[in-house]
């Protein structure tokens, strides 16, 4: 049975790799020889990759579910004690499986692109096929020759064990009685959705990049490629945003350090393409509206693609220490070479079309919507530079140690040892830039294209600004003395006021004109111009998330104490009493230490929490599960740090008070909903376009 599964899966991988190579050749040959049937054959090859990789993925999942521990990958990521849903998620829980999963998702997007209507964009087709299939072939190359999920375990004649696809001479199959199981940190419901969302965010950005390269190669320097990929980019941005938010929630629930973001290298690797994709979504509007920033948009989409590959490289190469990363692997140099080649080729193509990508209209004033959008872009890139430097700094300090030996004055920088930077570096360097972005979110919607004046901006902004000043006044009156926090809350209030004012202004104007109910016209307004008002919803979601960030970053408090049964610990207006602790083994091969604590708020008992520590015998690793009491006002977060034998019943607890943190999760739902509104497919009729133009005119666009 296992031979059949392995042979089918391996065969499907190899055939898909050959099909991808054929697709590249057929697309190039058909384009240069003017043979449409070859291009059509290449498109069919791209369609074929999905069913073939579905076979490969299905074989891996069956091997995982049926506990075929003689397959090396199965023994590494599953165990008999794991429930079926975790065994399925083990597909992306280790390096070989995750690479195949990445390729499978890529084949889905490749098929969706192949099935679109190409009548208007025939010249793009062969080059889109080439870019997509080259990317897919690279990941298949890694899976087949370096990180194959179908390799089996063998006992060599010497008694040693080895991994190999085929039986070594004189070897016999090794079938362990059980596997090591997933890392405890991955045994969480978040494993079902967080990695797939992250991978979808990475993979789907290949499509806009492929169209951008096709535009450069064919010389189509107009905005057609942007209009084609607008929805692709929005959905890709949504997937990446969801991956980031789900990762934050997972960290908050499982890592047991009281926060949601630790500036971990792999967290940063996922953040970096988001930091280029977000300004790209803004600057393409300038190109569509004003014919500007063509070169900049090309550079942003190139940077996003290579940062996506770079992020995948950081996770899978093992070059950086992270709770997310896999072990050291031979595929690191291959990733680096692929990133370097694609970046150099992309920049070369951009340089060839540099003159053709000239700006159709000059920016007449920085004090205009396009001017503020450009400042927005520069702030995002500033944050990217800070994050990128923090990520690569450990690699430089370790890899360039010889520089310190040659130049003694640089020995403190290039030490030859891996030196990391902490959250204080990131927060101190990016904080003002994030604040600047918040301010621009409040100002940009009220500015005009081409040129604005202080008078016109003042006329539009005075009402929401007046409303926003209520917040800092109330905060000062109620005793808040942290002026940075007051500034942050005022910025969030300003953006919220402007955003809501834009909805009110548009819907009320329509309501006066039609005589219909305000709420009905509000719905019609959003439906008629989804891109604009979906964007405003995204902004509002970010503002709610900002409340959570400000609350936990500026007002989080913590304490740690060791107490005996019946003793108490106090933090802010909360108090806990240590009631009991039980330690026991479970049927799924864990040792659990579970404490019971009573929680009091302002002297009144509000419930019990059950912080615990799980120790997994298979992997010999612990996992901390906090006890959390959540309200919209705050989270009270308790960690069981340590405990002493049953005879003494003493235990050490760490307590966190996290104000406003749940607005971070509420805001993420609003952001996701707004993105879906903006990206939702609609029939582009002339009537809808006319209504959209009318709506923009109504609200003073």
Secondary structure, DSSP 8 states (H G I E B T S, - for coil): -HHHHHHHHHHHHHHHHHHHHHHHHHHHHHHHTT-HHHHHHHHHHHHHHHHHHHHHHHHHHHHHHTT-TTBHHHHHH--TTS-HHHHHHGGGSSHHHHHHHHHHHHHHHHHHHHTS--TT-HHHHHHHHHHHHHHHHHHHHHHHHTS-TT-EEEE-TTS-EEEESS--TT-EE---SS-----GGG-STHHHHHHHHHHHHHHHHHHHHHHHHHHHHHT--SSHHHHHHHHHHHHHHHHHHHHHHHHHHHHHHHT-SS-S----HHHHHHHHHHHHHHHHHHHHHHHHHHS--HHHHHHHHHHHHHHHHHHHHHHHH--S--SS-----TTHHHHHHHHHHHHHHHHHHHHHTTTTT--SS----SSSHHHHHHHHHHHHHHHHHHHHHHHHHHHHHHHTHHHHHH-GGGTTT--SS-----HHHHHHHHHHHHHHHHHHHHHGGGS-SS---HHHHHHHHHHHHHHHHHHHHHHHHTT---HHHHHHHHHHHHHHHHHHHHHHHHHHHHHHHH---HHHHHHHHHHHTHHHHHHHHHHHHHHHHHHHHHHHHHH-EEEEEEE-TT-EEEETTEEEEEEEEEEEE-TTSEEEEEEEEEEEETTEEEEEE--EEEEETTTTEEEEE-EEEE-SSEEEEEEEEEE--TTT--EEEEEEEEETTHHHHHHHHHHHHHHHHHHS-----HHHHHHHHHHHHHTT-
